[in-house]
Amino acid sequence: MGANRTDKIARLVQKELGVYFQRNSQSMFEGKMITVTAVRVTADLALAKVYLSLFPVEDKEQFLALINDQNSTIRYDLGKKIGKQVRIIPELRFYLDDSLDYIENIDNLLKDK
């Protein structure tokens, strides 16, 4: 039953952060497209690992640092949205989702053979 609850919270956080980045990308993030590809929540619901796909961004690490600088604002706004549905607003940790780069690399390797 605990895993079911963490999955629900993860889906809720993913949905709300997706909407948040869509609405605020122009003003806060230089108009870049930020996609929330996955969210993993710990069993105690205190930490959410958020995986992001960034497009078109040259230096992804630097842009991720820009997002992390806004972490407290993002968490506050998330809390206003989901505060009635959860007891604890999870702490957010943002990571780059490099699965698309990995798939592209494998595709290029297969084309070369």
C-alpha angles and dihedrals in degrees: 000000000000092000090053091055093049090050091052092049091046092052091047093050091046092051095046095044090049090055091044094053091045093053098041103036093098097051103032107024106039093257094293120150111247119187123190101220099175142357124200118191124198119241092255090052091232099114131044120192106207119198115204134195113206126202134207096006125137100194105033096179092055091047090049087054088054090053091047089053087060093047097112092048092048092049092048092051090045089052091054089054102043102022093108093051101048134040096216125037102221121238108250125230116183124211134175115253104220096174092108091053089048092051091047091050092051090047091052091048091052092049091053093056 
